[in-house]
Amino acid sequence: QVQLQESGPGLVKPSQTLSLTCTVSGGSITTKYYYWSWIRQPPGKGLEWMGAIAYDGSTYYSPSLKSHTSISRNTSKNQFSLQLSSVTPEDTAIYYCAADPRLRYVSFDPHDYDWWGQGTQVTVSS
């Protein structure tokens, strides 16, 4: 069974870069047609799809976040990572990595995903 686990600092200062890593076990991030996403949920708000990296390394980003979001991967460690630059307090959220074996495309709807990490709280504050 595939498991996802987020890791990274819980506190980031405004204007800095938020960096998170998702470690995948029980399956390979290079498995064909799998897309690995980052999703977040700010306090009191709904889930927001941020971006994804595909099995072949292609990347996809939410238009609203594209200018300061980067997703990469380390296939030797079976990990994929998120970097969000120039953060503000509005980037405070629970951040999740997610995927779904049934999807053969990138879904912008967080509710389409069946595999989720437990989530990690990131607070942006000085």
Buried (B, 14 or more C-beta within 10 A) or exposed (E): EBEBBBBBEEEBEEEBEBBBBBBBEEBEBEEEEBBBBBBBBBEEEEBBBBBBBBBEEEBBBBEEBEEBBBBEBEEEEBBBBBEBEEBEEEBBBBBBBBBBEEBEEBBBEBEBBEBBBEBBEBEBEE
